[in-house]
Amino acid sequence: MDIFFKIWAVGGPLIGVVLGAYLSRMWQWEQWLRDNRKQECRELLSSISTAYMALAKLSARTTSGPAVVPGEEEKRTWALVEESYRILSDRIFIAEDVQRLQLGSKWINATNAVDYHNDLTTLSNVYTSILKDVVTIAAKSS
């Protein structure tokens, strides 16, 4: 029994250090994952919000009468929409949630509703729904 205590006196602290390092590393890994998920949610919210505002502005100009929308403004708006599609499809840490909630197809359908029917109501409803979904994803990452 005396030999056990001698071994434990040397090995016990070593085991404690190794176990502590392992637990610390696991906590840091989980924190890193949560931080990356939140960052991707921020990027997604920013992209969709920017595209939404540009589409709403463009749509408002075309529905207020025979005003001519400059071609560059229309190109810029649709480039922002295209960027939002890209960001929806290239998120790594939240990809599973984005696919499960079908955020990409919802957003494409909403932007098509504006493009083909100038339907701001559908765009606004889908935008609000996507924002809530992304905030929920981010909150799960806390």
N, C-alpha and C positions, 0 to 999 in steps of 0.2 A: 504494500500500500504506500510505503514511503517513496518508492520509485515512481509511482503514479503522480504524486504531488510534485516531484522534481521535474518530471516531464511536463506536467501541466503548467508549472511555473514558467517554463520556457515556451511551450507551445500555445498556451492559452492566450496570451497577448497577441501572438502572431495570428491565431485564428480570428481574434477580435478585429485586428487591423484589416485582414483580408475580407472578412464579412462586412465591415464598415465601408470599405472601398467599393465592394460590390453593390451594396445598397445605395450608396451615394451615386454611383455610376448609373444605376437603374433609374433613380429619381431624376438625374440630369437628362437622361434619354427621354423619359416621359415628358419632362418639361419642354425639351426641344421639339418633340412632336406636337405638343399643344400649341407652342408658339408658332410653329410653321402652319398649322391648321388655321389659327387666328389670322396670320398674315395673308394666307390665301383667301380667306373670307373677306378681308379688307380690300384686297386687290379686285376680287370679284364684285363686291358692292360698288366700288369706285367705278369700275368699267361699265357696269350695267347702268348705274346712275348717270354717268356722262352720256352714254348712248341714248338713254331715255330722255334726258333733257334736250339733247340735240334733235331727236325725233319729234318731240312735242313742239319745239320751236319751229321746226321745218313744217310740220303739219298745220300749225296755227297760221303760218304765213300763206299756205296754199288754200286754206278754207276761208280766209278773211276776204276773199274777193279775187279779182283777176291779177293780183300782184305776181310779178315774175320773181321766182326764186333764182338767185344767181347759181350758175352751175357749180362753181367752186364750193359754195355752201352746201349744196346737195351732196357733192362728192365727199366733203369732209364729214358730213353726217353719216353717210353710209360706210365710210372708213371706220368711224367710231363704232358703228354697229358690228362691222366685221371683226374689229378688235375684241368686242365683247364676246362674240362667238368663239374666237380663239381662246380667250381666257377661260370661258366655260369648259372648253374641251381639253385644256392642258394643265389643269390643277392636279397635282400628285397626291397631296395629303387629304384632300376632300373629295377626290374623284368618286369614291364609292357613294358618298352622300349625294353628290350632284347627279349621278346616274340613277340612284334609287328614287330621287324626287323628280326626275325627268326635267331638270331645270333647263337644259339645253333645248329640248324640243318645245317646251313652253315658251321660251324666249324667242325662238325662231318663228313659231306660230304667231306670237304677238307682233313681232316686227313685220311679218308678212301681212298681217291685218292692216297695219298702217300703210305699207307699200301698195297693196292692191285695193284697199277699201277706205283708206284714210280713217281707220277706226281707232281713235284715241282712247275710247272707253276700254276696249279689250287690252290695249297696251298698258293703260294705267292699272287695270285690275291685275294683270299678270305681273307687272313690275312690283306692285305692292305685295303680292303673294311670294314672289322670289325673294324680296327683301326680308320678309318674315322667315322664310325657310333658311336663308343664309345666316341670319342672326341666330336662329336656333342651332344651326351647325356650329357657329362660333361659341355659343354658350355651352354646348356640350364639351368644348375643348378647354374649358376653364378648370 
